[in-house]
Amino acid sequence: MTLLCYGRGSGPPPQDLDLVRIPGALSPRALRAGPSPGKPVADAALMAAYVAAQRRRRFDVALAHNVEAALIAIAARPLTRVPVVYVAHTLMAFELATFGPGRLGALLAAAGRGLDRRIARSADGIVALCRPTARQLEPYARAPVAVIPPGLDPEPDPEPAAVARVCERVGVEASRFALYAGNLDRYQDLAELDRAARRIPEVPVVVATHAAKRATEGALRIVRFASPQEVRALTFAAGVAVLPRRRPGGFPVKLLNYMEARRAIVARSEVAEGLEHDRSAWLLDTGGSDAELAGAIRALLADRGRAERLGRAARAHLEAQHGWSGLARRTLEVAEDAARRRR
């Protein structure tokens, strides 16, 4: 297994990983989601590194994660002759418009749909992280579309002292606040979380992120963390874990973190795939209002027994459905099938 990536990243890679990086000078300065001025140069360098690596290693198949990697692997396929399995993390039809000005929304959405369809038609295999993505890609795919969500193998809970320290830093009481943990991109619909927070001023609504620039954003309390361990400790302290995102098409990794921490989750039904309303989460319709979001947060914080029941069920769902061993085996089966059909 060889990983090809940009020359910048966070944290040391596993020692047994065969890693090929492009030069740091050619890599984007910021690794945020969406288009950026540095990415075309970086992607061209990544394609060159991929072609060179293939000549040395002779890959059997390329697992191309997200749109840029799929475009690189497909464009290089005449040179590499390597089948491409597209791992679809999201749908550009829904997400691309969130990275541009509102007046260009319709144009960007159309461009996103075109990208989704082009890659689906060109890939030798497709792994969709959720069913909404599979439903959108299947009409255009020339290869089978497998639905395989991301995985997380639970680790030991953080020490109580670590949880207490991070609560003190943020200025919240354990189990008495709502938490969103993740990036601040527009497709996360944090403006709606802000409107919900204004309806429940008695509840601290904390946004834990690696990218915050300000301490507050409307009614939200935004806290920047450099350490994933601190965010994890804060997640274990939350009374409610919230995912306001409306746009389907991906499987937010933060959901796995919420499940690991046994938190009561409030999310949209089409985004929190696999969870069930009032059994393993509190699910809202995609069209539900910010008032309903606020009401769910308030109700769960007021009913500790219900919140704990939902949190335990969410953790059980994680352990049953998101173990890496089974998911990795299914992914390799898709890769092997793509290689056979390409031959």
N, C-alpha and C positions, 0 to 999 in steps of 0.2 A: 504494500500500500504506500503510495506516494502522495503527499499533499503539496499542491502548487498554490501559492498565495502571494499577496502583496508583501513588501519588505517591512511593513510596520505592523505591530500587533500589541496585544496586552498579555503580559505574563510569559513564562518560559514554556516552550512546547514539550510534549513528552519525549523522553530521551530516545525511545525506540522508534520514533516517527521519522520516516524518510521525507525530509522537508526540502522543497525547492522554493526559494523566495526570489522575487525580482529585487533589484537594488532599491534601497530606501529612498534614494534621490528621485526615483521614478514613481514612487508610490504616493497616493493621495495623502496630504497632510492630516486630513480629518477622515475618520473611518465611519462617518455617519451614513445612514441609509439614503438612497436616492442619488440622482445625478450630481456631479460636481466637476469643476473645470479640470481637475487633475486625473479623472478616471479614464478618459480616452487614451492618454499616454500610458497610464498604468496598464490598461487592458491590452494595448498593443504589445507592451513589454511582456505581459503574462502569456500572450499567445506565442511569442517568440520563445519564451522559456519552455512552454509546453511542447512545442514542436521539437526543440533541442532535446528535451528530456525523453520524449518518445523514441528518438533515434538511439539513445543510450539504453533505455529500459524496456522498450517494446510492451506498452500497456495493452491489456486485454479489453478494457472498457474504461470510459471516462464518466465518473459521477459528477455532473455539473450542477453545483448548488446555486440556485437563483438565476436570474435572467442573464446577467453579464457573463457568467461562467458558461452558460449554455450557448450563447452567441459565439463566444471564443472557441469552444470545442467544436461546434458545428462548422464555423468558418474554417477551422484547421483540418477538418476531417478529410478533404481531398489529399492533404499532405500526410496525415497520420494514419489514415485508414482505420481509425479507432472508433467503435460504436459509442454513441453518446446517450447516457441516461440522464434526463433532465429531472432534477429534484426541485419541484416547484414550491417555493416557500410562500408565494403570494400570487395574486393576480394583478398584472399591470393595468388591466381595464379599470380596476377600482383604486389602485394606489398611485399611479403615475401623476394624476391630476393634483394630488395633494402636495406635490413638490414644486408647483408653478403658481403663477398668479391666477386669481379666480376667473379673469376674463378669458384665459386660455384653457379653462377646465374641460370644455367639450372637445377641443382639439387634442388635448393630452390624453383624455379618456379614449378617444378613437385610436390614437397612436398606441396606447397601451393594449387595446384589444388586438391591434395588428401584430404586436410583438407576441402576445399570448398565442395567437393562431399560427404565426410563422414557426415558432419553436415547437409547438405541438405537432405540426406537420412534418418537421424535420428530424425530431428526436427518434432514436431507435428504441427508446423505452422511457416511461414517465413514472416518477414517484410523486404523488400529490400528498401533501401533509394533512389534507382534510377533504371531505366529500364535496363541499362547494367548489373547490378548485377542480376536482376530478370531473364534476358535472359540466363545468365550463370548457374543459380541454378535450373531453372525449369526442365531441362531434368532429374535431379537426385532427385528432391524433391518428397516426398510421400504425401506432404500436399500442399494446395494452397499457392502461393507466391503473397503477396500483395505489391504493390509499394506505400510506404507512406514516403514522404520526411520529413526531420526535420522541425521544426517550429521556428518562432520568432515573438513575438508580439512587434511592435515598441514602443520605449520609447521616451520621449521628447528629442529633439535635445540638444547636449551639449551647454553650455553657450559660446557665442563668446569669452569671456575672456579666457576660458579654451582652446579653439581652438588656440587662439593667443599664449598662453603660451607654448603649446606643439610644435607649429611650431618654436617658438624662440629656444626652447631646441634643436630641430633637426637641425635648421639652414636652413629652407626652407620657401618659400613663398606660402601661401595658393593658391590652384588651379594651381600651377605651377610645381607640381612634381607627379611622379607615385609611387604607394604604393603597396607592398605585405605585408599582415599581417598574420602571422601564424608561424608554426614550420619550422625547417630547415632540416627535414628529406629528404633523397634522392628522395623519391617518389614525392616530390613537384617540382622536376625539376628546382631548382633554378640556376643550372649551365646554363641552357638555358636563364633564365632571365638575368644572368650576361653577356652572349654573346650579348643579345639584348641591354643591357645598354651600352656596348662598342660602339655600332653603333650610339647611340644618346648621345654623351658626354655632350651636352648642357642641358640635362634633368636629374635632380636628381632622381634616382631610389632608394627608401627607402624600407628597409625590417624591419618591426616592429615585434619583437618577444619577447618571455619570456625566450629564451634559447641562446641568442647570447653570444659569448665569445670574439669576436673581433669587433672593430668599423668599419672595412671595410672588404670586401670579393670581390676581383677583382674590378669591376666597381660599385658594390652595396654598399650602405651606410646602414650598419646593426646597428640598435638601439635596445637595450634591455629595455623592460618596465616591471616593476613589477605590474603595475596597469592596469587592463582592461579598466578603464575609460580613461586613457591617450591614449591607442591605439584607442579607439572609437573616441575620439576627433580628433586624427590625421587622421582617416579614413574620417571623415566629412570634413577635410581640403584638401584631395587629389584631384588632377585634374583627375586622372585616377586610378582605382583599378585593379590590375593585378592578374591573377591566371594562372601561366605557366604550371601547372600540365597536363601531357599527359595521365596518366594511368586512365582509367575509373574504375568504381566499387564502388564509394562512392559519397556522396553529401557533399562537403566541407562547413562547417559551416561558414567559412569566406565569402562565397558568400552571405549568409543571412545578414551578417554585412555590406557588400558592398551595397546590395540592400536597407537596412535600411537607409544608409547614402546618398542615391540618387546619387551614384557615377556611372560614365561611366565605365563599366566593360569590360575588355579584357580577354577572356578565350577560352579554347578549347570547341568545340561544344558538344563533348561527355561527358564533365565534368560539364558544366554549363547547366544541363538539365532544360528544361522549358523556358529558355530564347531564344529569336529570334534575328538573326543577323540584325543589323541596326534598330531594333525596341526597344529592351530592353537591348542590349549588342552588342559589336563587337566580333563576334565569328570567330575563326580560325579553320581550319581543324586540326584533330589530327596529321596529318603528316606535318603541316605547319612549316616553318623554323623560326629561330630566327630573320631573316631579316623581315619577315612578322609581327612578334611580335613587333619589334622595330618600324616598319612603322605604326602599329595601335596606339601605344602609342603617337608617334609624331603627327599623324593626329588628334587625339582627343584633345590633348593639344593645337593644333593650331586652332581648331574649337570649341569654347566655346559653341555656340548654339547647336551644335550636341551633345556634351558631356552632356549638361544639359537635352536635350530631352531624351537621353538614360537613364540617371539617374532617371528621373521622371518615366519613363516606368518601370524601374527595381523596384522602390519602389511600384508602383501600382501592379506589379506581386507578390511581397512579401505579400502585404495586401490581395490579392485575393486568393493566393494558399498556404500560409504558416502560417495561423493562428492556434494557438495551440488547440483551442476548437474543430475544425473539425478534425484535425489530431489525437487528443487524442481519440475522439469518434471512428474513424476508427480503431485505434490500439486496443481498447478494444473489438471491434467486432471480430478482428482476434483472440484475446485471448479467448473470449467466444466460438468461433467456435472450437478452438483447444481443449478446455476443454470438449466440447460436444463429439467430435470425439474420444477423449481418453477414455471417459467413455463407 
